[in-house]
Amino acid sequence: MPELPDVEQFRTFFHAHATGRTVRSVEADPTIVRNTDPAALDRALRGRRFEDPDRHGKWLIGWTDGPALLLHFGMTGDLVWSGEDPHRHRHDRLILAFEDGNELRYRNMRKLGGVWLAHDREEVAQVIGALGPDALSIGRSEFGERLARRRGGVKAALMDQTFVAGVGNILADEILWQARLHPRRRIETLDEAERATLYTVVRRVLREAVRSYDYVGRKRSWLTHVRGIPGGTCPRCGTSLQRATAAGRTTYFCPRCQAADPAVGSGP
């Protein structure tokens, strides 16, 4: 499932290819248009000029000088530019054709995610729902206040999009490994220093993941580089990684660096 850094890349791509362009027509697969139909989507966007897009967590918001187009990418969503890939594909579910002859396509093999239409900012908020603040934008004090109201496991909190929006399974594991916190550690047991460290690491990991987008392949010092590999060991201490279920998801962690009991300490 795409996480915040993936959708930030989509936002940058959308900005490069759609901002300032005027829509000539819209074609859409009706099975991925979630709150309207393809004909209405075409009528709403035809003749509209795209402005700078936004991202909130895992949502991409394509603002125009009228309605907004919202995209969620599911597991297999992508954006394709006709200048780089001139031929349409059978998995191109949404085609934005511009007056200059170019096309921006939303490609999605499994059709998870989808596209929504919102006529104003109030409707955008309704479509997105009760999301928490964007995980890359939230301030330290707000993060601390929201964390203080939580109970239960720390990984479950990080992945709850109503707490902060944008962190998924892979980056939650990375954040907790870098913060030296066990994924099942209960929030109530975190002291002030650990809470402050958690915020700092969330910001650092997300910023670096956005900056170095192929963080799984390139970041050899990160857990993500060995996460899920049979026989994988902790990049920090060399201990064999353990696999468990936390927040209902497959989770990888270092049993030495991420002690479950706060009295044990965090290891070297």
N, C-alpha and C positions, 0 to 999 in steps of 0.2 A: 504494500500500500504506500503510495507516495507520501512523504513527510514534508515538513516545512521547506527544507532546502530544495526538494524537487519542484515544489510549486513556485518557489521563488525563481527558479530557472525558467519555468513556464511563463511567469509574469514578465521576466526580462525579454523572453522570446516574443511574447505577445506585444510588448511595448515596441520592440524593434520593427515588427512587421504589420501591426494594425494601427498604432497611434498615428493620427493625422490622415488616415485613409477613410474614404467614404464607401459605404456598402452599396453595391449594385444589386445583389440578391443573396438570399440565404437558402441553402438546401439542408435538410436535416432528416435523419432516420427517426421516425416517430417513437421508436422504442427507447430513445435516450432523451427525448424532450419531456421534462418531468411535470411542468405546471402549465403548459399551454400545448399548442400543436404546431407543426412545421409551417403551415400557412400563416398563422398568427405571428409566429416568430419572424417570418419573412416580412410581413407587413410592418411590424414594429421597428425592424432594424434597417429596412431598405431606405436609402438616402441619408442615413445617419452617419456621422463622422465619429470614429473612436477617439477617445481622449486617453490620458495616462491611466493604465490599469492599476488596481490595488490587489493585495493579497491579504487575507485574514486566515491565519492557520493554514489549512489545506484547501481553502477556497480561493479561486481566482475571480476577480470582479472586473469585467470589461465595461468600463463606463463609456457612454456615448454622449452626444449633445442632446440626448433624449433618454430612452430606457437604458437599462444595464443588462448585459449578458453575464450570467454566472456559470462557471464551469467547476465541476468536481471530477477528478481523474480516476477514481477507483484504483484498481490494481494495474491496469494496462493502458491507461490514457496517455496521450501524447499530443503534441502540436507539430504540424508539418507545414512548411512553406513551399509554395509552388515553384519558387525560384530555385530551390534546392532539390525538389522532388516533383517534377512536372506532371507525373502520371498519378491519377487518382487510384486509390486502393479500395478494395471492397470493405475494409474496416474504417473508412472515412465516414464518420457518423454525422459530422456537421461541416458544411463548407461555406465559408464566408468569402464571397466573390466581391472584389473591389472594382471601382470604376476604372482603375488603371490596368485591369486585366489580370492582376495577381489574385491568388487565393490563399487563405489561411484555413487549414483543415484540422479538425479535432478528430483524432484517430483513436479508436478504442475497441480492441478485439473482443473483450468479454462483456462489454456494455455495462460494467459497473460504473458508478458515478453518474454523470449525465450533465445536461445543460438546463438552465432555468432562465426565465425572463422576469425582470423586475422593472416596474415603471417609474419608481422613485426610490429614494434612500430608505424610506420606511418599509417598502416591500423587500428591499435587499436584506434588511434586518430580519424580516419575517422568514425569508427563505433560509438564511444562515442559521437562524434559531438561537438557542441560549448558549452560544459559545463564550468561553472566557476570553480574556485579553490575548492578543497575539503573543506567542511565546518569545518572539524576538524583540518585541517592543515593550513588554511589561517592565515597570520600574521595580527597584528593590523593595521599597516599602509596600507596594501593592502586592507583590509576590509574597512577602512575609505575612501580610494580613490575611491573604487568601489561604495560605498554608496553615495558619493558626486555626482556621475554621474547619480544617479537614481532620478526619480520623481514618485509620486503616493503613494499608501498605503504601510505601512511598512510590513504588512503580505504578500502582493503580492510580494514584493522584496525577502523576506526570502524564499518563495516557488519557486521562479524563479530559475531553475537549471543553467541558464546562469550567474546568480549573484554569488551564491555559490551552490555547489552541495551536496545534501544529506538531506536537511531539508524538511519534508513533513508537512501535515496538523496538525497532533497531536503535534509534537514538536514545530511547529511554534506558536501554541497557548500557549504551556508551556513557551517558551522563552519570548513571549510578556507579559505573566502574571508575570513572575519573574522580567522582566525589567520594569513592571508597565507602559506599553505602550498599548494604544488602538489599536486593529488590523487594524482599518481604518485610524489611524493617518498618515498624509502625511509626507513623509520623509523630505520635505522642512522645516517643522516646528520643527524638532528635533534640539536641541542645542548640543553643543560639549559634554557636560556631558552626555546627553542621548545617543548620538552616541557611546561614550566610554562604557557606561553601556551596551548597546546592544551587542557590541562585547564581552565583558566580560561574559555576560550571555549566549550567543551562545556557547562559549567555555566550560563554566561550565556545562551547561545542557547536551551537547553532551558527554562530558567526563564522567559525572556521569551516563548517560543513557547507555553508553558502559560498564561502570564498574558494574552497577547494572542493568542487562539486563531487568529484569521484573520491569521496572520503573513504569508501569501503576498500577501494583498490590501492589508493595512494598513501593513506595514513597508516604506515606500518607500526607506529607506536600506539595506535588505537585498538581497542577491543574489536571494533567492527572488521578489522583486517583478518582476524582469526575466528571471529564469531561463527559458530555453526560448522567449522571444519573438524572432521574426526581427529581426535588426539590434540586439539588446539590447546595451547598453553597461554597463560597470562603474559602479555607483552611486558609487564612491569616486573614480575617476580618469578615467572617461569612455572608456576603451579598449574596443574591440569585444570582446565575450566570445568565447571559443573553446569548441568542443564536441569532446569526445573520449570514449573508452571507458576507464574505470578500474574495477577490481574487477568487470568484466563488465557495467557499467551505464553508461548515457549520463550524461556528466558535463559540467558547465559551470564555467568558471573564467576569471579575468582573467590573461592572459599577462604583464601588467606587474606587477600586485600579487602574483602567485603564481608567482614564477620557479621553473623546474624545477631549475636548478642552484643549490645553496646559495651558491656563490661569486658568483652574479650579484646576490644581494641580493633584497629583497622589493619594492623600488620604493616610490613615495610612497604 
